[in-house]
Amino acid sequence: MEDLPPTLSVRSASAAQTRALGAAIAAELRAGDVVLLSGELGAGKTTLVKGVVEALGGGDCVTSPTFTLCHLYPTDPPVAHVDCWRMQRLGELADLGLDEVLDDGAVAIVEWGEVAAPLYGEEALVVVLAPLAGAKGERRVSLAAGGSSWPDRLRALGASLCRHGLEVDFTGAT
């Protein structure tokens, strides 16, 4: 049987909780990390990025890069916020020069991350935001650890979220 990557699932009842989840993720980020975000329009992807950028010292200036494709925030570490929604081919993502930004010590957070998964998915933290049926504004956020460096950080993230009173489900290697 194939070993599945460790996963963490949390229920977010509001935009504020989604930003708090982003802040908790920020505490575990390292230079060169890639976070792939997936979820339908309005699922809370940009809200989660706001939490990350605020926690890393970037203020509340985050907007969706849907039309510019990439915003670079001067945080510590810097955050490249990418949106793949309008991309027609994988080469467009490569044309952004994201590898160079990562090599320079930035973190990449990619909305519509399933587009970027062929390039970055193996080592990325994959975050899926899904609205809960019948629960206005609530969503289930699932996080899957890619590569060898994320499982321990995912466990630390889960512990942090529990300390802040969020209901967390964790599965995976111990």
QUIRA-V642229 format. One record per residue. N is the residue number from 1. RES is the residue in one letter. PHI is phi in degrees with one decimal (NA if undefined). D_CENTER is the distance of its C-alpha to the mean C-alpha in Angstrom with 2 decimals. Layout:
N & RES & PHI & D_CENTER
N & RES & PHI & D_CENTER
This chain:
1 & M & NA & 28.00
2 & E & -71.6 & 24.73
3 & D & -72.9 & 22.42
4 & L & -90.0 & 19.16
5 & P & -68.2 & 16.01
6 & P & -58.4 & 15.39
7 & T & -132.0 & 13.35
8 & L & -133.2 & 12.69
9 & S & -130.1 & 13.12
10 & V & -138.9 & 13.47
11 & R & -96.4 & 15.26
12 & S & -110.2 & 14.41
13 & A & -94.1 & 17.71
14 & S & -162.2 & 16.97
15 & A & -61.6 & 14.96
16 & A & -62.2 & 15.81
17 & Q & -69.4 & 14.35
18 & T & -66.6 & 10.99
19 & R & -63.9 & 11.19
20 & A & -63.3 & 12.45
21 & L & -63.6 & 9.59
22 & G & -59.4 & 7.43
23 & A & -64.3 & 10.53
24 & A & -66.4 & 10.73
25 & I & -63.3 & 7.52
26 & A & -56.0 & 9.12
27 & A & -64.5 & 12.23
28 & E & -102.6 & 11.18
29 & L & -76.0 & 9.94
30 & R & -127.4 & 12.79
31 & A & -51.9 & 14.11
32 & G & 91.3 & 13.41
33 & D & -70.7 & 10.03
34 & V & -124.1 & 7.83
35 & V & -118.4 & 4.18
36 & L & -103.5 & 5.28
37 & L & -103.4 & 4.93
38 & S & -132.3 & 8.47
39 & G & 155.5 & 11.02
40 & E & -67.7 & 14.28
41 & L & -55.2 & 15.30
42 & G & 80.5 & 15.05
43 & A & -74.5 & 12.59
44 & G & 113.3 & 10.69
45 & K & -61.1 & 7.77
46 & T & -67.1 & 9.51
47 & T & -61.9 & 10.48
48 & L & -63.2 & 7.20
49 & V & -61.8 & 7.03
50 & K & -56.1 & 10.64
51 & G & -62.7 & 10.24
52 & V & -63.0 & 8.46
53 & V & -64.5 & 11.16
54 & E & -60.0 & 13.86
55 & A & -65.3 & 13.45
56 & L & -91.7 & 13.79
57 & G & 94.0 & 16.90
58 & G & -96.6 & 16.13
59 & G & 71.7 & 17.66
60 & D & -111.1 & 16.90
61 & C & -89.7 & 17.38
62 & V & -73.7 & 14.11
63 & T & -132.0 & 15.00
64 & S & -68.5 & 13.74
65 & P & -88.7 & 14.70
66 & T & -52.0 & 16.10
67 & F & -96.3 & 19.48
68 & T & -89.6 & 18.98
69 & L & 74.7 & 16.18
70 & C & -150.3 & 14.79
71 & H & -115.0 & 14.89
72 & L & -110.2 & 15.23
73 & Y & -103.9 & 15.08
74 & P & -80.8 & 17.58
75 & T & -97.8 & 15.74
76 & D & -127.6 & 16.26
77 & P & -75.2 & 14.73
78 & P & -59.5 & 14.44
79 & V & -116.7 & 11.25
80 & A & -98.6 & 11.57
81 & H & -100.9 & 9.88
82 & V & -112.8 & 10.93
83 & D & -124.3 & 11.93
84 & C & -97.0 & 13.61
85 & W & -56.4 & 15.30
86 & R & -90.6 & 18.67
87 & M & -71.5 & 18.74
88 & Q & -95.8 & 21.72
89 & R & -148.7 & 21.49
90 & L & -61.4 & 19.31
91 & G & -60.1 & 21.58
92 & E & -63.0 & 20.35
93 & L & -67.4 & 16.98
94 & A & -62.7 & 19.15
95 & D & -65.1 & 21.30
96 & L & -70.6 & 18.67
97 & G & 74.7 & 19.28
98 & L & -62.6 & 15.71
99 & D & -59.6 & 17.27
100 & E & -66.6 & 19.52
101 & V & -63.4 & 16.94
102 & L & -65.5 & 15.14
103 & D & -62.2 & 18.69
104 & D & -82.7 & 19.43
105 & G & 102.3 & 16.90
106 & A & -83.0 & 13.92
107 & V & -110.2 & 10.20
108 & A & -109.1 & 8.72
109 & I & -118.3 & 5.68
110 & V & -115.1 & 7.16
111 & E & -77.1 & 7.97
112 & W & 59.1 & 10.34
113 & G & -60.6 & 8.80
114 & E & -61.0 & 11.84
115 & V & -67.9 & 13.92
116 & A & -86.8 & 12.51
117 & A & -54.6 & 12.57
118 & P & -61.0 & 16.25
119 & L & -90.8 & 15.68
120 & Y & -127.6 & 12.62
121 & G & -65.6 & 11.86
122 & E & -62.7 & 14.31
123 & E & -108.4 & 12.73
124 & A & -87.4 & 8.98
125 & L & -87.6 & 6.61
126 & V & -104.6 & 6.44
127 & V & -121.0 & 5.19
128 & V & -116.1 & 8.25
129 & L & -107.2 & 9.60
130 & A & -135.2 & 13.40
131 & P & -59.3 & 16.15
132 & L & -87.6 & 18.83
133 & A & -60.6 & 22.19
134 & G & 74.9 & 24.69
135 & A & -121.3 & 22.49
136 & K & -58.1 & 22.12
137 & G & 80.6 & 18.81
138 & E & -93.7 & 17.54
139 & R & -147.0 & 14.70
140 & R & -100.7 & 13.69
141 & V & -113.4 & 10.10
142 & S & -110.4 & 10.12
143 & L & -122.6 & 8.23
144 & A & -120.7 & 10.13
145 & A & -85.4 & 11.01
146 & G & -102.5 & 12.14
147 & G & 69.5 & 14.97
148 & S & -89.1 & 17.12
149 & S & -90.6 & 15.25
150 & W & -85.2 & 12.42
151 & P & -55.5 & 14.82
152 & D & -65.7 & 16.41
153 & R & -67.9 & 13.36
154 & L & -66.4 & 12.05
155 & R & -63.5 & 15.59
156 & A & -62.7 & 15.61
157 & L & -62.4 & 12.54
158 & G & -60.2 & 14.47
159 & A & -63.4 & 17.59
160 & S & -62.3 & 16.28
161 & L & -65.2 & 15.20
162 & C & -62.4 & 18.64
163 & R & -62.1 & 20.39
164 & H & -93.1 & 19.04
165 & G & 84.1 & 20.54
166 & L & -88.4 & 17.70
167 & E & -79.8 & 18.64
168 & V & -123.7 & 16.65
169 & D & -112.5 & 17.54
170 & F & -125.4 & 17.03
171 & T & -132.5 & 18.43
172 & G & 133.8 & 18.96
173 & A & -61.9 & 20.91
174 & T & -98.1 & 22.41
